[in-house]
């Protein structure tokens, strides 16, 4: 009942409003005008008494008073262009509305312009990026193409065999292998000297020969225009090494002969002559000892490689054939035998001077008061007079006797100027005055008397501390006794005579 009465009350209020705002159907164009739902309106004048079936469809224009709220304004929507709907996105229309009646609300005009400018800027940016990308791509393609061409050329070269001589080989040439040279560096030297046709051919042959690791620095005589394999074999052959010189400690420039036996001890010049030979048989070429002796007497000391610290002493030498004595060191040396005798000597003197200076020769003399050349002279005396274990003591005897202005009286200085030598010299030899005889003169000899070892040189640079003034070897084992008492020294001499060590061969 409640709902029924509520509907009746509502129809009552509506009927009262209709009477108050009755319209003239004729003014509205007929009695059968249709409302927005398409239904036919009933004539306003008809009233029905049936409350249950009453339905008033009369359309009227409402009148509004101040105490009534105005209806919400109807916003007219315009249909957005199809392109803009596609870009912005279409909202989903209600299911009961027709698709044609649903309209998108357009964006403000200012926002559309801003979006257009942003889109234009982004398009330019994309275009610029594409242009940069194509530029880098072009550079990469060029680099890749260049690398491919280079790699192709290398591949073609590697696939082909390196140039090589077919033989027969030509005359011998001298090739130097430096300390630390690799197979590739040796191959370069071989190519430059005309031994092989290409470095590649020699390197390939060297890699196949495991004995290449045994090649020593020095000079080698190898046939020119040799096939690479033959050049490697020649380099490894024992006969190919030339200009290799091994000088024993205490050796002189010239030959020496023993008293009694006449046994010859080869001098440095003769040893150089044997090491200078190139080739075999009738084709062999050697420099002679006489040629080296003549070259060593040259007044052009710079051409002979004489160091500055020895130049004045060499100039003062009374015998030009002995002026290079001691300047060629004991040890293993190499020289190029294909050069002139002067060039050979220069190489040996230069390398020896470097070896001497490595011991600190130029900085020595503070305690001994000797110049570098005087130290070299004294070291040659130590080499000839002492065993290795006694070198420091003999060096001290030399320093002490020079300081006391005593003659050195070394038999080695007497023998140096003799044709025949022996351990014990006689009175006649000791009284013969020479620039080297320390029995007949005070001080040091004019030049070194032998090739000193680096051990003897170091001993002379730093003598053992002591007061010794005398020493003598008392047996054939080389036992040497030192003292600063002359009477005790005479006893040691008697002991040496009893052992036969001081017997003369004359």
C-alpha positions as CSV (number, residue, x, y, z in Angstrom):
1,X,0.0,0.0,0.0
2,X,2.8,2.4,0.7
3,X,4.1,2.3,-2.8
4,X,0.6,2.7,-4.3
5,X,-0.1,5.8,-2.2
6,X,3.3,7.2,-3.1
7,X,2.5,6.8,-6.8
8,X,-0.9,8.3,-6.4
9,X,0.6,11.3,-4.6
10,X,3.1,11.8,-7.3
11,X,0.4,11.7,-10.0
12,X,-1.6,14.2,-8.1
13,X,1.2,16.7,-8.0
14,X,1.9,16.2,-11.7
15,X,-1.8,16.8,-12.6
16,X,-1.8,20.0,-10.6
17,X,1.4,21.1,-12.5
18,X,-0.3,20.2,-15.8
19,X,-3.3,22.4,-15.1
20,X,-1.1,25.3,-14.1
21,X,1.2,25.0,-17.1
22,X,-1.3,23.7,-19.7
23,X,-0.1,24.0,-23.3
24,X,-2.0,24.5,-26.5
25,X,-1.4,21.5,-28.7
26,X,-2.2,23.5,-31.7
27,X,0.6,26.0,-31.0
28,X,3.0,23.0,-30.9
29,X,2.1,21.7,-34.3
30,X,-0.6,19.0,-33.7
31,X,-1.7,16.5,-31.3
32,X,0.6,13.7,-32.3
33,X,4.0,15.3,-31.8
34,X,6.6,12.8,-30.6
35,X,8.9,13.2,-27.6
36,X,12.6,12.3,-27.5
37,X,11.7,8.6,-27.0
38,X,9.6,8.4,-30.1
39,X,6.2,7.9,-28.2
40,X,2.9,9.6,-29.3
41,X,1.9,12.3,-26.7
42,X,-1.7,12.2,-25.4
43,X,-3.9,15.2,-25.6
44,X,-3.5,17.4,-22.6
45,X,-7.1,17.9,-21.8
46,X,-7.9,14.2,-21.2
47,X,-8.0,13.0,-17.7
48,X,-8.3,9.5,-16.7
49,X,-9.7,8.5,-13.5
50,X,-8.0,5.2,-13.3
51,X,-5.1,5.9,-10.9
52,X,-3.6,2.5,-11.3
53,X,-3.2,2.8,-15.1
54,X,-2.4,6.5,-15.2
55,X,0.6,7.6,-17.3
56,X,1.1,11.1,-18.1
57,X,3.4,11.7,-21.1
58,X,2.7,15.3,-21.6
59,X,5.7,17.3,-22.4
60,X,5.9,20.8,-20.9
61,X,8.4,23.6,-20.6
62,X,9.1,23.9,-16.9
63,X,9.0,27.1,-15.1
64,X,11.7,27.8,-12.7
65,X,11.5,29.9,-9.6
66,X,14.3,31.3,-7.4
67,X,14.0,28.5,-4.8
68,X,14.5,25.8,-7.4
69,X,18.0,24.6,-8.5
70,X,18.8,25.0,-12.2
71,X,19.4,21.9,-14.1
72,X,22.9,20.9,-15.0
73,X,24.1,22.5,-18.3
74,X,24.3,20.3,-21.2
75,X,27.7,20.3,-22.8
76,X,27.6,20.0,-26.5
77,X,30.1,17.5,-27.7
78,X,31.4,17.5,-31.2
79,X,32.7,14.5,-32.9
80,X,36.5,14.5,-33.1
81,X,38.1,13.9,-36.5
82,X,38.7,10.2,-37.2
83,X,42.5,10.8,-37.4
84,X,42.6,12.5,-34.0
85,X,40.5,9.7,-32.5
86,X,43.0,7.2,-33.8
87,X,45.9,9.1,-32.3
88,X,44.4,10.1,-29.0
89,X,42.5,6.9,-28.4
90,X,38.8,6.3,-28.3
91,X,36.9,5.9,-25.1
92,X,34.6,3.1,-24.8
93,X,31.0,4.1,-25.3
94,X,28.1,2.7,-23.2
95,X,26.6,-0.4,-24.5
96,X,23.1,1.0,-25.0
97,X,24.2,4.0,-27.1
98,X,24.6,4.1,-30.8
99,X,28.2,4.4,-31.9
100,X,27.4,7.3,-34.2
101,X,25.9,9.3,-31.3
102,X,29.1,8.9,-29.1
103,X,31.6,11.8,-29.6
104,X,35.1,12.3,-28.3
105,X,35.8,15.5,-26.4
106,X,38.5,17.4,-28.4
107,X,41.8,18.4,-26.8
108,X,42.6,22.1,-26.3
109,X,44.0,23.9,-29.3
110,X,47.2,25.0,-27.5
111,X,48.1,21.5,-26.5
112,X,47.6,20.3,-30.1
113,X,50.1,22.9,-31.3
114,X,52.6,22.0,-28.6
115,X,52.4,18.3,-29.5
116,X,52.9,19.2,-33.1
117,X,56.1,21.1,-32.3
118,X,57.4,18.2,-30.1
119,X,56.6,15.7,-32.8
120,X,58.5,17.8,-35.4
121,X,61.5,18.1,-33.2
122,X,61.6,14.4,-32.5
123,X,61.3,13.8,-36.2
124,X,64.3,16.0,-36.9
125,X,66.2,14.2,-34.1
126,X,65.4,10.9,-35.6
127,X,66.6,12.1,-39.0
128,X,69.8,13.3,-37.6
129,X,70.4,10.1,-35.8
130,X,69.8,8.1,-38.9
131,X,72.3,10.3,-40.8
132,X,75.0,9.8,-38.1
133,X,74.3,6.1,-38.1
134,X,74.7,5.9,-41.8
135,X,78.0,7.9,-41.6
136,X,79.5,5.6,-39.0
137,X,78.3,2.6,-41.0
138,X,80.1,3.9,-44.1
139,X,83.3,4.5,-42.2
140,X,83.1,1.0,-40.7
141,X,82.6,-0.5,-44.1
142,X,85.6,1.3,-45.5
143,X,87.8,0.1,-42.6
144,X,86.5,-3.4,-42.9
145,X,87.1,-3.4,-46.6
146,X,90.7,-2.1,-46.1
147,X,91.4,-4.7,-43.5
148,X,90.0,-7.4,-45.6
149,X,92.2,-6.4,-48.6
150,X,95.3,-6.3,-46.3
151,X,94.6,-9.7,-44.8
152,X,94.0,-11.0,-48.3
153,X,97.4,-9.8,-49.4
154,X,99.1,-11.3,-46.4
155,X,97.3,-14.5,-47.0
156,X,98.4,-14.6,-50.6
157,X,102.0,-13.9,-49.5
158,X,101.9,-16.6,-46.8
159,X,100.4,-19.1,-49.2
160,X,103.3,-18.5,-51.7
161,X,106.8,-19.8,-50.9
162,X,109.3,-17.1,-50.1
163,X,112.0,-16.4,-52.6
164,X,115.1,-18.6,-52.3
165,X,118.3,-19.3,-54.2
166,X,118.5,-22.5,-56.1
167,X,122.3,-22.7,-56.1
168,X,125.2,-23.2,-56.6
169,X,126.5,-21.0,-53.8
170,X,129.0,-18.1,-54.4
171,X,132.1,-16.8,-52.6
172,X,132.3,-16.7,-48.8
173,X,131.1,-13.6,-46.9
174,X,131.5,-12.9,-43.2
175,X,128.3,-12.5,-41.2
176,X,128.1,-11.2,-37.6
177,X,125.7,-12.6,-35.1
178,X,125.2,-10.2,-32.2
179,X,124.6,-11.2,-28.6
180,X,120.8,-11.7,-28.1
181,X,120.0,-11.9,-31.9
182,X,116.8,-13.9,-32.7
183,X,116.3,-16.0,-35.8
184,X,114.5,-13.2,-37.5
185,X,117.4,-10.7,-36.8
186,X,119.9,-13.2,-38.1
187,X,117.7,-13.7,-41.2
188,X,117.8,-10.0,-41.8
189,X,121.6,-9.9,-41.6
190,X,121.8,-12.9,-43.9
191,X,119.6,-11.1,-46.5
192,X,121.6,-7.8,-46.2
193,X,124.9,-9.7,-46.7
194,X,123.6,-11.5,-49.8
195,X,123.7,-14.9,-48.3
196,X,120.0,-15.7,-48.8
197,X,117.4,-14.4,-51.2
198,X,114.8,-13.5,-48.6
199,X,114.4,-13.4,-44.8
200,X,111.4,-15.6,-45.0
201,X,113.3,-18.5,-46.7
202,X,116.0,-18.4,-44.0
203,X,113.5,-18.1,-41.1
204,X,111.5,-21.1,-42.3
205,X,114.7,-23.2,-42.6
206,X,115.9,-22.0,-39.2
207,X,112.6,-22.9,-37.5
208,X,112.9,-26.4,-38.9
209,X,116.4,-26.8,-37.3
210,X,116.4,-27.2,-33.5
211,X,120.2,-26.5,-33.3
212,X,119.6,-22.8,-34.1
213,X,119.4,-22.3,-30.3
214,X,123.1,-23.2,-30.0
215,X,124.4,-20.4,-32.3
216,X,126.9,-18.2,-30.4
217,X,127.6,-14.5,-30.9
218,X,130.5,-13.9,-33.3
219,X,131.5,-13.9,-36.9
220,X,130.8,-16.7,-39.4
221,X,132.0,-17.3,-43.0
222,X,128.9,-18.3,-45.1
223,X,128.8,-18.9,-48.8
224,X,126.9,-16.1,-50.6
225,X,123.7,-16.8,-52.7
226,X,123.1,-20.0,-50.7
227,X,119.8,-21.9,-50.6
228,X,118.3,-21.1,-47.1
229,X,118.6,-24.7,-45.8
230,X,122.3,-24.7,-46.8
231,X,122.9,-21.3,-45.2
232,X,121.5,-22.6,-41.9
233,X,123.6,-25.7,-42.0
234,X,126.7,-23.7,-42.8
235,X,126.0,-21.3,-39.9
236,X,125.8,-24.3,-37.5
237,X,129.0,-25.9,-38.8
238,X,132.1,-25.8,-36.7
239,X,134.3,-24.7,-39.6
240,X,132.2,-21.6,-40.3
241,X,133.2,-19.7,-37.0
242,X,136.0,-17.2,-37.8
243,X,137.6,-14.4,-35.9
244,X,137.2,-16.1,-32.5
245,X,140.2,-15.6,-30.3
246,X,140.8,-17.1,-26.9
247,X,143.8,-15.4,-25.2
248,X,145.3,-17.1,-22.0
249,X,146.2,-14.9,-19.0
250,X,149.7,-13.6,-19.1
251,X,150.2,-14.0,-22.9
252,X,152.4,-11.5,-24.7
253,X,152.0,-9.9,-28.2
254,X,155.0,-11.8,-29.6
255,X,156.1,-15.4,-29.4
256,X,158.3,-16.6,-26.5
257,X,160.8,-19.5,-26.4
258,X,161.9,-21.5,-23.4
259,X,165.5,-21.7,-22.4
260,X,166.8,-25.2,-23.0
261,X,163.8,-26.8,-24.8
262,X,163.2,-24.0,-27.3
263,X,159.4,-24.6,-26.9
264,X,157.5,-21.8,-28.5
265,X,154.6,-20.1,-26.7
266,X,152.5,-18.4,-29.4
267,X,152.0,-14.7,-29.0
268,X,148.7,-12.8,-29.5
269,X,149.6,-11.8,-33.0
270,X,150.1,-15.4,-34.1
271,X,146.9,-16.5,-32.4
272,X,145.1,-13.7,-34.3
273,X,146.6,-14.8,-37.5
274,X,145.2,-18.4,-37.1
275,X,141.7,-17.0,-36.1
276,X,141.6,-14.7,-39.2
277,X,141.7,-17.5,-41.8
278,X,138.7,-17.7,-44.1
279,X,138.1,-20.6,-46.5
280,X,140.0,-23.9,-46.9
281,X,142.8,-25.2,-49.1
282,X,144.3,-23.0,-51.7
283,X,141.4,-20.5,-51.4
284,X,142.1,-19.9,-47.7
285,X,143.0,-16.3,-46.8
286,X,144.7,-15.3,-43.5
287,X,146.4,-12.2,-42.1
288,X,150.0,-12.9,-41.1
289,X,151.6,-12.2,-37.7
290,X,154.0,-9.9,-39.5
291,X,151.2,-7.9,-40.9
292,X,149.6,-7.5,-37.5
293,X,153.0,-6.6,-35.9
294,X,153.4,-3.8,-38.5
295,X,149.9,-2.6,-38.0
296,X,150.4,-2.6,-34.2
297,X,153.4,-0.3,-34.6
298,X,151.4,2.4,-36.3
299,X,151.7,5.9,-34.9
300,X,147.9,6.5,-35.5
301,X,146.8,5.5,-32.1
302,X,143.2,6.5,-32.7
303,X,143.0,4.1,-35.7
304,X,144.2,1.4,-33.3
305,X,141.5,2.2,-30.7
306,X,143.9,3.2,-27.9
307,X,141.8,4.7,-25.1
308,X,142.5,8.2,-23.9
309,X,143.7,7.1,-20.5
310,X,146.5,5.0,-22.1
311,X,147.4,7.3,-25.0
312,X,150.4,9.1,-23.3
313,X,151.9,5.8,-22.0
314,X,151.7,4.3,-25.4
315,X,153.4,7.3,-27.0
316,X,156.2,7.1,-24.5
317,X,156.9,3.4,-25.4
318,X,160.5,3.1,-26.5
319,X,159.7,0.1,-28.8
320,X,156.7,0.7,-31.2
321,X,156.3,-3.0,-31.9
322,X,155.4,-3.4,-28.1
323,X,153.3,-0.3,-27.7
324,X,150.0,-2.3,-27.6
325,X,151.3,-4.7,-25.0
326,X,148.6,-5.3,-22.3
327,X,145.9,-3.4,-24.2
328,X,144.5,-6.6,-25.6
329,X,143.0,-8.4,-22.6
330,X,143.0,-12.1,-21.8
331,X,139.8,-13.9,-22.4
332,X,137.5,-14.7,-25.3
333,X,137.3,-12.0,-28.0
334,X,135.8,-11.8,-31.5
335,X,136.9,-9.7,-34.5
336,X,135.9,-9.4,-38.1
337,X,138.6,-11.2,-40.2
338,X,137.4,-9.7,-43.4
339,X,138.8,-6.3,-42.4
340,X,142.3,-4.8,-42.5
341,X,144.9,-5.7,-39.8
342,X,144.4,-2.2,-38.3
343,X,140.7,-2.8,-38.2
344,X,141.1,-6.1,-36.5
345,X,143.4,-4.6,-33.8
346,X,141.1,-1.7,-33.3
347,X,138.2,-4.1,-32.5
348,X,140.2,-6.1,-30.0
349,X,141.7,-3.0,-28.2
350,X,138.3,-1.3,-28.0
351,X,136.5,-4.3,-26.6
352,X,139.4,-4.9,-24.1
353,X,139.3,-1.3,-22.9
354,X,135.6,-1.6,-22.1
355,X,136.3,-4.8,-20.2
356,X,139.1,-3.1,-18.2
357,X,136.9,-0.1,-17.4
358,X,134.1,-2.3,-16.1
359,X,136.3,-3.3,-13.1
360,X,136.4,0.4,-11.9
361,X,139.8,1.1,-13.4
362,X,139.1,4.8,-14.1
363,X,138.0,5.3,-10.5
364,X,140.9,3.4,-8.9
365,X,144.2,4.9,-7.6
366,X,143.0,6.7,-4.5
367,X,144.8,4.3,-2.2
368,X,147.6,3.1,-4.6
369,X,148.4,6.5,-6.1
370,X,148.6,4.9,-9.5
371,X,147.1,6.2,-12.8
372,X,144.8,3.9,-14.8
373,X,147.6,3.0,-17.2
374,X,150.1,2.4,-14.3
375,X,147.5,0.2,-12.7
376,X,147.3,-1.8,-15.9
377,X,151.1,-2.2,-15.9
378,X,151.2,-3.3,-12.3
379,X,148.4,-5.8,-13.0
380,X,150.4,-7.4,-15.8
381,X,153.2,-7.9,-13.2
382,X,150.7,-9.5,-10.8
383,X,149.5,-11.8,-13.6
384,X,153.1,-13.0,-14.4
385,X,154.3,-13.4,-10.8
386,X,151.3,-14.8,-8.7
387,X,148.9,-17.6,-8.5
388,X,145.2,-16.4,-8.4
389,X,145.0,-17.0,-4.6
390,X,148.1,-14.8,-4.0
391,X,147.3,-11.9,-6.4
392,X,146.1,-9.5,-3.7
393,X,149.3,-10.0,-1.6
394,X,151.6,-9.5,-4.6
395,X,149.7,-6.3,-5.5
396,X,150.3,-5.1,-1.9
397,X,154.1,-5.9,-2.2
398,X,154.2,-3.7,-5.4
399,X,152.4,-0.8,-3.7
400,X,154.6,-1.0,-0.6
401,X,157.9,-1.2,-2.5
402,X,156.9,1.7,-4.8
403,X,156.0,3.7,-1.7
404,X,159.4,3.0,-0.1
405,X,161.1,3.8,-3.5
406,X,162.5,0.2,-3.6
407,X,163.2,-1.5,-6.9
408,X,160.6,-4.2,-7.6
409,X,163.2,-6.8,-8.8
410,X,160.8,-9.1,-10.6
411,X,162.3,-11.8,-12.8
412,X,159.2,-11.5,-15.1
413,X,160.4,-8.0,-16.1
414,X,163.8,-9.4,-17.0
415,X,162.4,-12.2,-19.1
416,X,160.1,-9.8,-21.0
417,X,163.0,-8.4,-23.1
418,X,164.7,-11.7,-23.6
419,X,164.5,-14.1,-26.6
420,X,164.7,-17.1,-24.2
421,X,162.8,-17.1,-20.9
422,X,163.0,-19.0,-17.7
423,X,161.8,-18.8,-14.1
424,X,165.2,-18.1,-12.6
425,X,167.2,-15.5,-14.5
426,X,171.0,-15.2,-14.2
427,X,173.0,-12.2,-13.0
428,X,174.0,-11.1,-16.5
429,X,170.3,-10.9,-17.5
430,X,169.4,-9.0,-14.3
431,X,172.1,-6.5,-14.9
432,X,171.1,-5.8,-18.4
433,X,169.3,-2.4,-18.6
434,X,166.0,-2.4,-20.5
435,X,162.9,-0.2,-20.2
436,X,161.3,-3.2,-18.4
437,X,164.0,-4.7,-16.2
438,X,163.0,-3.8,-12.6
439,X,166.4,-5.0,-11.3
440,X,168.2,-2.3,-13.2
441,X,165.7,0.5,-12.6
442,X,163.3,1.7,-9.9
443,X,159.6,2.1,-10.5
444,X,157.3,0.3,-12.9
445,X,158.2,-0.9,-16.5
446,X,157.4,1.4,-19.4
447,X,154.5,-0.7,-20.6
448,X,152.6,-3.8,-19.4
449,X,154.6,-7.0,-19.9
450,X,151.6,-9.3,-20.6
451,X,147.8,-9.5,-21.1
452,X,146.4,-9.3,-17.5
453,X,143.2,-11.0,-16.5
454,X,140.4,-9.0,-14.9
455,X,141.1,-10.8,-11.6
456,X,144.7,-9.5,-11.6
457,X,143.4,-6.0,-12.5
458,X,140.9,-6.0,-9.7
459,X,143.6,-7.2,-7.2
460,X,145.8,-4.3,-8.2
461,X,142.9,-1.8,-7.8
462,X,142.2,-3.1,-4.3
463,X,145.4,-4.8,-2.8
464,X,145.2,-6.9,0.3
465,X,146.2,-5.0,3.5
466,X,149.6,-5.9,4.7
467,X,153.3,-4.8,5.2
468,X,154.9,-7.4,3.0
469,X,157.9,-6.3,1.0
470,X,159.2,-9.7,-0.3
471,X,157.8,-13.0,-1.7
472,X,159.2,-16.1,-3.3
473,X,157.7,-19.3,-4.7
474,X,159.3,-22.2,-2.8
475,X,158.1,-25.3,-4.7
476,X,156.8,-26.5,-8.0
477,X,153.2,-26.6,-6.6
478,X,153.3,-22.8,-6.6
479,X,153.5,-22.3,-2.8
480,X,154.5,-18.6,-2.2
481,X,155.8,-17.2,1.0
482,X,155.5,-13.5,2.0
483,X,157.5,-11.4,4.5
484,X,158.6,-7.9,5.4
485,X,161.9,-9.2,6.9
486,X,164.8,-9.5,4.4
487,X,166.6,-12.2,6.5
488,X,163.5,-14.3,6.5
489,X,163.2,-13.7,2.8
490,X,166.7,-15.1,2.3
491,X,165.7,-18.3,4.1
492,X,162.7,-18.7,1.8
493,X,165.0,-18.3,-1.2
494,X,167.2,-21.1,0.1
495,X,164.2,-23.3,0.5
496,X,163.2,-22.6,-3.1
497,X,166.7,-23.5,-4.3
498,X,166.6,-26.8,-2.4
499,X,163.3,-27.7,-4.1
500,X,164.8,-27.0,-7.5
501,X,162.4,-24.3,-8.3
502,X,165.1,-21.7,-9.0
503,X,167.4,-23.9,-11.0
504,X,168.6,-22.2,-14.2
505,X,168.3,-24.0,-17.6
506,X,171.3,-22.2,-19.0
